[in-house]
Amino acid sequence: MSITESYVSLQVANSSGSKKTPARRSELEIKMDVLQVVSQGIDRPTQIMYKANLSWIALQENLKSLVAKAFLREENLGPRRRYELTQSGFDILRTFQKVIDSMGSTPIVQKQVSF
């Protein structure tokens, strides 16, 4: 089970019944998705972008933030970059997973959380 799905379906009531519409992920969910992807061994930016379902700009902002807070470590191999989870990143990912498991589903985070 992944931490979050790319989109969460919400029920929106209307006169003809209910309709499912995609909801946006919170900053917290996006950051946890990036950490989850890297924890699976996907370490190159383009592959992280595809697997986490992010745009290139959003990916760069999140990677920069996660590296600055020491949840990810960046390695430069010539012109290429790769990322790996630090112990802090592993700990926060494990804690988030425990919260998700205890709640039974992904929480909807209304307030934007910055790392």
C-alpha atoms as one frame of an Amber mdcrd trajectory, in Angstrom:
protein
   0.000   0.000   0.000   1.465   3.350  -0.989   1.289   6.298   1.344  -0.999
   8.299  -0.877  -2.613   7.867  -4.222  -1.967  10.374  -6.984  -5.475  11.642
  -6.608  -8.109  11.133  -3.973 -11.695  10.819  -5.134 -14.210  12.997  -3.396
 -17.928  12.640  -3.547 -19.573  15.802  -4.809 -23.341  15.821  -4.560 -25.364
  17.383  -7.320 -28.947  17.163  -8.559 -28.297  14.074 -10.702 -26.611  12.097
  -7.927 -22.967  12.020  -7.011 -19.903  12.594  -9.125 -16.260  11.791  -8.375
 -13.720  14.559  -8.896  -9.975  14.460  -8.260  -8.688  16.300  -5.192  -5.283
  17.899  -4.925  -2.569  16.580  -2.647  -1.323  18.662   0.243   2.320  19.701
   0.480   2.770  17.109   3.201   1.366  14.327   1.012   3.590  15.366  -1.905
   6.712  15.390   0.269   5.821  11.998   1.734   5.230  10.659  -1.785   8.717
  11.827  -2.829  10.261  10.186   0.244   8.297   6.990  -0.428   9.483   6.861
  -4.042  13.122   7.368  -3.021  12.747   4.696  -0.321  11.769   2.244  -3.081
  15.192   2.689  -4.673  14.186   5.184  -7.341  16.976   7.727  -7.033  17.183
   9.775 -10.247  15.181  13.011 -10.569  13.288  12.124 -13.749  12.163   8.763
 -12.407  11.173  10.348  -9.069   9.156  12.950 -11.010   7.233  10.306 -12.956
   6.652   7.950 -10.034   5.539  10.760  -7.669   3.378  12.319 -10.402   4.913
  15.799 -10.199   5.939  18.476 -12.646   9.663  19.166 -13.015   9.413  22.516
 -11.196   7.390  21.035  -8.311   9.876  18.176  -8.044  12.859  20.538  -7.883
  11.222  22.635  -5.142  10.390  19.554  -3.077  13.806  17.947  -3.529  15.508
  21.191  -2.511  13.316  21.429   0.596  13.829  17.783   1.589  17.613  18.046
   1.124  17.728  21.312   3.135  15.919  19.604   6.027  18.228  16.548   5.746
  15.455  14.067   4.867  17.233  13.339   1.566  20.904  13.325   0.607  21.921
  14.538  -2.847  24.895  13.001  -4.642  26.404  14.491  -7.772  27.905  11.957
 -10.156  29.390  14.181 -12.818  26.482  15.929 -14.517  23.955  13.502 -12.980
  22.287  13.669  -9.586  20.853  10.959  -7.404  19.019  11.056  -4.102  18.927
   8.735  -1.142  16.900   8.677   2.032  18.675   9.716   5.227  17.894   8.213
   8.624  15.741  11.275   9.396  13.860  10.764   6.145  13.300   7.109   6.940
  12.074   7.978  10.453   9.564  10.593   9.294   8.299   8.312   6.526   7.823
   5.461   9.012   6.005   7.784  11.446   3.725   9.064   8.678   2.961   5.472
   7.645   2.030   4.606  11.251  -0.385   7.541  11.335  -1.937   6.469   8.033
  -2.265   2.870   9.213  -3.860   3.862  12.509  -6.372   6.143  10.776  -7.256
   3.583   8.135  -6.856   6.033   5.242  -4.910   9.045   4.058  -5.779  12.110
   6.108  -6.888  15.245   4.336  -4.525  17.994   5.429  -6.116  21.402   5.072
  -3.281  23.584   6.327  -0.195  23.784   4.151   2.821  22.319   5.929   6.308
  23.369   4.936   9.486  21.474   5.648
